[in-house]
Amino acid sequence: MDAISGLLGGFAALANPETLLYMIGGFLIGTFFGAVPGLTSVLAIALLLPLTYSLDVTTALVACASIFMAGMCSGSITATTINIPGAPSSMMTALEGYPMQQRGEGAKALGHAALGSMIGGSLGALLLMVMAPLAADVALLIRTPGKFSLIAFALIVIIISQRGSITKGMIATLFGVMIATIGIDVVQPLARFTFGTGVLVQGIDMMPLIIGTFAISELLVQADSRSTRTVDPSMIKAAKVRRRDFIPPLSEVREIGALRYLKSAVIGYAVGILPGAGGSMAAFVSYAESMRSSKHPERYGKGNPEGIAAAECANNSMCGGAFVPMLTFGIPGDPTTAIVLGVLVINGLQPGPQFMTQQLDLIAPMFASLFVSALILIPLTLYLLGPYFLKIVSIRRDVLYSSIAIVALVGSYVATYSTFQMALALVFGVLAYYLRKQKYPTVCLLLGFVLGPSLEEYCRRALSINDGNPLIFFTSPDSLFFIALTVVFFYFMVIRKPKDNGLGTRPA
């Protein structure tokens, strides 16, 4: 009863005008940062971190939670409209949303993304409030070998999903892993692959790679086009967008099914609990599972609302799960919760096993902010501002993409405060452009870079605790579970594969 009353008190705290204002303001800030390529919710909270010194801890956590939820869902805006994911977690949304945009169904694609985000975010917040203690116990059961097998499972599924170009997917993934090895060793404090250059000791930052792979390469791809608009102007004129167009048709929602929404939300929450997994892994695992279980897998990659719903539902549900290891163990589930951990530490609070029971009055408003942001603010923002989101496609190509280039490069510099890293964004952009010209999937490159360090770290740690014997991966129950899961996915996606859905011929 104390827990229930504490959680209800969290919702009551949002009735405070000042707290409510910070939640709404945080959501709008997160929407902007999440939608603009190169700017993320991580950067938004990091830039606003100094303000937390002058704010009440509850108000600061409420604002952080709303920024987190908004940044996660708003990445689908530019992923759908101009094929540049505003956030890494929206990579899979771009595969389905942009083809719908090209067909003149951009409003409907954003509606499905918002609906999936609303359902996933709400369920993730509810699961956080109800199942956090149990989920923390389950996450504690996954030891080092299991974490390695989980990441290996994610990378293998990423590769085999590139139907028709599995070899190219493998090469791109390995290339991403190789780039991630530059800099300080993940286990020992030794520099490697720096080629005697001091600026490479710090390694390659994620932000320049994301900006180069998606924003800069997209600029170069669009430069090849003779059109002056991002889509066919006649399509824009023919499809006059009304606010009701953002409401997904009930027939399509029924076809997606309540089970798919629920399954995607559970996948996202479960992935979020695992430290370091993040929204990208949640979206991809959910997307792959949705494609595997779909009655029409051949439609994926060509503008299928099922894929949008699965990806967006999972990456927003991940928000709730990511708070579990941070609040229970002090281990951030993703970069955003790492900054939220800093907010707690700044205010003299130390997360631990008893934190959620002893300090529930402080963090319950944050839980409530996650829930309200997902259930109310996501659909409300799309309904009020959705038509303006789609107007981005009517801007002249030279104006739009030159502006994106400036903002992306400035965002790259702000994220690292390094002109070298900003220059790397240009280098990776040119590299990704040529990879895309040769039909190499850049999604694989990015996810290989993101997951590579954790894969290496857990592999080496697991081997070190077993005197270098690799059998530990086959004798550990949690590792065996993920190995079996990998075999299941490989069987259904490669050996017993459905008809080609075009993913292998249309790299991101």
Order of alpha helices (4+ residues) and beta strands (2+ residues): alpha-alpha-alpha-alpha-alpha-alpha-alpha-alpha-beta-beta-alpha-alpha-alpha-alpha-alpha-alpha-alpha-alpha-alpha-alpha-alpha-alpha-alpha-alpha-alpha-alpha
